[in-house]
């Protein structure tokens, strides 16, 4: 049986969603974040040297990284991925890599900048941290996020899913960064993204994944 090592409030949620979409039997091993540091617990290092999630076990096979797990499950079941040589298949490959290669680094930068004026920064340094974060957001991060979210919104204006008319692993992979962007930055200016997020939320498998994995917030 498949076994998913799942960290709460993490990118692992999208693997849980795909497993529910596929209707596969699997064992869920849930890990809680450290309430002080919000980092993954050390127990995850027993599963993978980096101590990260998600990790999927399939017999003696260990698969890590969200994109690799989604591709593995798509190959295993022969579903949720268009023909790689078709136009939809090329789009699927693009979004599968774009999610972590282009969009997530910007969101992670925003997360780090948000910590510069927080409680973990020495009191006397906080004003400098806040000023630095504000400057980087205004001059670089916010314009780049607007550019990227506009790019994704345009891709969704004439089709329901990122790789055409059918849900694919491209949508599953992109779900976390776009949900996180909507939660942190707001998706109001991007109506196609907003509609896409609503289609995801309406899927029974998404609801089952939330029920199985527990509450889901964006760290």
C-alpha positions as a Python dict, from the first residue, in 0.01 Angstrom:
ca = {
    (1, 'X'): (0, 0, 0),
    (2, 'X'): (109, 357, -63),
    (3, 'X'): (217, 559, 238),
    (4, 'X'): (224, 939, 237),
    (5, 'X'): (434, 1121, 494),
    (6, 'X'): (238, 1444, 522),
    (7, 'X'): (338, 1761, 707),
    (8, 'X'): (52, 1984, 818),
    (9, 'X'): (16, 2320, 642),
    (10, 'X'): (258, 2234, 367),
    (11, 'X'): (293, 2166, -3),
    (12, 'X'): (226, 1803, 83),
    (13, 'X'): (-145, 1890, 76),
    (14, 'X'): (-150, 1872, -303),
    (15, 'X'): (-22, 1512, -302),
    (16, 'X'): (-296, 1424, -56),
    (17, 'X'): (-546, 1587, -293),
    (18, 'X'): (-423, 1388, -594),
    (19, 'X'): (-440, 1061, -400),
    (20, 'X'): (-803, 1139, -324),
    (21, 'X'): (-873, 1231, -687),
    (22, 'X'): (-724, 899, -796),
    (23, 'X'): (-922, 703, -538),
    (24, 'X'): (-614, 508, -430),
    (25, 'X'): (-578, 326, -102),
    (26, 'X'): (-302, 480, 105),
    (27, 'X'): (-178, 517, 459),
    (28, 'X'): (-141, 871, 588),
    (29, 'X'): (135, 952, 838),
    (30, 'X'): (72, 1302, 971),
    (31, 'X'): (347, 1521, 1118),
    (32, 'X'): (290, 1839, 1320),
    (33, 'X'): (506, 2147, 1294),
    (34, 'X'): (704, 2275, 1591),
    (35, 'X'): (470, 2540, 1741),
    (36, 'X'): (761, 2775, 1812),
    (37, 'X'): (974, 2749, 1498),
    (38, 'X'): (702, 2621, 1261),
    (39, 'X'): (962, 2380, 1121),
    (40, 'X'): (905, 2013, 1045),
    (41, 'X'): (969, 1772, 1333),
    (42, 'X'): (1296, 1574, 1345),
    (43, 'X'): (1101, 1249, 1297),
    (44, 'X'): (1078, 1324, 926),
    (45, 'X'): (1455, 1271, 894),
    (46, 'X'): (1394, 904, 959),
    (47, 'X'): (1204, 898, 631),
    (48, 'X'): (1421, 1130, 421),
    (49, 'X'): (1766, 1279, 496),
    (50, 'X'): (1642, 1635, 442),
    (51, 'X'): (1357, 1593, 687),
    (52, 'X'): (1109, 1740, 441),
    (53, 'X'): (758, 1650, 328),
    (54, 'X'): (596, 1517, 119),
    (55, 'X'): (753, 1174, 90),
    (56, 'X'): (570, 885, -73),
    (57, 'X'): (649, 521, -3),
    (58, 'X'): (543, 259, -256),
    (59, 'X'): (681, -71, -138),
    (60, 'X'): (1057, -31, -136),
    (61, 'X'): (1043, 288, -342),
    (62, 'X'): (1083, 626, -176),
    (63, 'X'): (975, 928, -381),
    (64, 'X'): (1035, 1283, -257),
    (65, 'X'): (952, 1629, -397),
    (66, 'X'): (594, 1719, -485),
    (67, 'X'): (645, 1736, -861),
    (68, 'X'): (825, 1402, -873),
    (69, 'X'): (552, 1238, -664),
    (70, 'X'): (276, 1378, -884),
    (71, 'X'): (454, 1256, -1198),
    (72, 'X'): (508, 916, -1038),
    (73, 'X'): (139, 879, -952),
    (74, 'X'): (34, 997, -1297),
    (75, 'X'): (258, 735, -1461),
    (76, 'X'): (148, 467, -1217),
    (77, 'X'): (-220, 521, -1289),
    (78, 'X'): (-202, 643, -1648),
    (79, 'X'): (-417, 944, -1565),
    (80, 'X'): (-416, 1313, -1481),
    (81, 'X'): (-151, 1391, -1742),
    (82, 'X'): (-211, 1458, -2113),
    (83, 'X'): (5, 1302, -2382),
    (84, 'X'): (346, 1465, -2321),
    (85, 'X'): (388, 1536, -2694),
    (86, 'X'): (52, 1713, -2729),
    (87, 'X'): (0, 2086, -2677),
    (88, 'X'): (-182, 2016, -2351),
    (89, 'X'): (98, 1782, -2246),
    (90, 'X'): (360, 2049, -2308),
    (91, 'X'): (153, 2296, -2106),
    (92, 'X'): (127, 2043, -1825),
    (93, 'X'): (504, 2002, -1815),
    (94, 'X'): (553, 2378, -1818),
    (95, 'X'): (323, 2447, -1522),
    (96, 'X'): (454, 2147, -1330),
    (97, 'X'): (801, 2306, -1327),
    (98, 'X'): (693, 2671, -1323),
    (99, 'X'): (518, 2627, -987),
    (100, 'X'): (840, 2559, -795),
    (101, 'X'): (1091, 2713, -1033),
    (102, 'X'): (935, 3056, -1084),
    (103, 'X'): (635, 3129, -862),
    (104, 'X'): (720, 2970, -526),
    (105, 'X'): (1057, 3150, -487),
    (106, 'X'): (873, 3483, -496),
    (107, 'X'): (626, 3368, -232),
    (108, 'X'): (906, 3237, -12),
    (109, 'X'): (1085, 3570, -48),
    (110, 'X'): (768, 3741, 72),
    (111, 'X'): (753, 3507, 369),
    (112, 'X'): (1113, 3583, 466),
    (113, 'X'): (1063, 3958, 425),
    (114, 'X'): (761, 3936, 650),
    (115, 'X'): (983, 3801, 928),
    (116, 'X'): (1237, 4085, 918),
    (117, 'X'): (1034, 4306, 1150),
    (118, 'X'): (893, 4024, 1360),
    (119, 'X'): (952, 3896, 1711),
    (120, 'X'): (1242, 3673, 1607),
    (121, 'X'): (1447, 3976, 1503),
    (122, 'X'): (1630, 4167, 1784),
    (123, 'X'): (1425, 4467, 1896),
    (124, 'X'): (1680, 4731, 1797),
    (125, 'X'): (1716, 4583, 1449),
    (126, 'X'): (1342, 4556, 1372),
    (127, 'X'): (1299, 4909, 1231),
    (128, 'X'): (1584, 4846, 987),
    (129, 'X'): (1437, 4508, 895),
    (130, 'X'): (1094, 4657, 832),
    (131, 'X'): (1238, 4936, 619),
    (132, 'X'): (1445, 4690, 418),
    (133, 'X'): (1148, 4460, 364),
    (134, 'X'): (928, 4750, 256),
    (135, 'X'): (1187, 4866, 4),
    (136, 'X'): (1240, 4520, -147),
    (137, 'X'): (865, 4463, -172),
    (138, 'X'): (803, 4794, -345),
    (139, 'X'): (1096, 4786, -585),
    (140, 'X'): (1114, 4415, -671),
    (141, 'X'): (878, 4166, -513),
    (142, 'X'): (536, 4324, -567),
    (143, 'X'): (599, 4408, -935),
    (144, 'X'): (730, 4057, -1000),
    (145, 'X'): (434, 3895, -827),
    (146, 'X'): (193, 4109, -1028),
    (147, 'X'): (370, 4008, -1348),
    (148, 'X'): (355, 3636, -1266),
    (149, 'X'): (-1, 3631, -1137),
    (150, 'X'): (-112, 3821, -1445),
    (151, 'X'): (65, 3562, -1659),
    (152, 'X'): (-119, 3275, -1489),
    (153, 'X'): (-450, 3461, -1501),
    (154, 'X'): (-415, 3510, -1876),
    (155, 'X'): (-349, 3137, -1924),
    (156, 'X'): (-676, 3052, -1747),
    (157, 'X'): (-903, 3302, -1920),
    (158, 'X'): (-1007, 3076, -2206),
    (159, 'X'): (-989, 2732, -2043),
    (160, 'X'): (-1096, 2583, -1709),
    (161, 'X'): (-764, 2415, -1625),
    (162, 'X'): (-400, 2495, -1687),
    (163, 'X'): (-345, 2211, -1933),
    (164, 'X'): (-674, 2235, -2120),
    (165, 'X'): (-1025, 2111, -2050),
    (166, 'X'): (-934, 1844, -1793),
    (167, 'X'): (-783, 1868, -1446),
    (168, 'X'): (-420, 1749, -1449),
    (169, 'X'): (-117, 1729, -1225),
    (170, 'X'): (-33, 2080, -1350),
    (171, 'X'): (-332, 2215, -1157),
    (172, 'X'): (-246, 2002, -856),
    (173, 'X'): (111, 2132, -853),
    (174, 'X'): (2, 2493, -900),
    (175, 'X'): (-266, 2473, -632),
    (176, 'X'): (-35, 2550, -340),
    (177, 'X'): (141, 2861, -479),
    (178, 'X'): (-182, 3011, -612),
    (179, 'X'): (-376, 2939, -294),
    (180, 'X'): (-88, 3085, -92),
    (181, 'X'): (-69, 3391, -318),
    (182, 'X'): (-442, 3444, -285),
    (183, 'X'): (-424, 3409, 94),
    (184, 'X'): (-126, 3643, 139),
    (185, 'X'): (-152, 3888, -148),
    (186, 'X'): (-515, 3860, -258),
    (187, 'X'): (-638, 3739, -597),
    (188, 'X'): (-899, 4009, -649),
    (189, 'X'): (-732, 4159, -960),
    (190, 'X'): (-711, 3812, -1118),
    (191, 'X'): (-1065, 3687, -1193),
    (192, 'X'): (-955, 3377, -1384),
    (193, 'X'): (-737, 3263, -1093),
    (194, 'X'): (-1022, 3332, -851),
    (195, 'X'): (-1259, 3117, -1060),
    (196, 'X'): (-997, 2841, -1087),
    (197, 'X'): (-951, 2837, -709),
    (198, 'X'): (-1329, 2810, -668),
    (199, 'X'): (-1339, 2511, -904),
    (200, 'X'): (-1075, 2338, -694),
    (201, 'X'): (-1257, 2410, -367),
    (202, 'X'): (-1576, 2263, -514),
    (203, 'X'): (-1421, 1926, -596),
    (204, 'X'): (-1527, 1641, -365),
    (205, 'X'): (-1171, 1503, -363),
    (206, 'X'): (-1040, 1837, -234),
    (207, 'X'): (-1292, 1822, 52),
    (208, 'X'): (-1191, 1464, 130),
    (209, 'X'): (-823, 1563, 137),
    (210, 'X'): (-898, 1839, 386),
    (211, 'X'): (-1099, 1600, 601),
    (212, 'X'): (-824, 1339, 594),
    (213, 'X'): (-529, 1574, 646),
    (214, 'X'): (-690, 1821, 885),
    (215, 'X'): (-701, 2203, 879),
    (216, 'X'): (-492, 2365, 609),
    (217, 'X'): (-323, 2706, 638),
    (218, 'X'): (-45, 2864, 436),
    (219, 'X'): (281, 2898, 626),
}
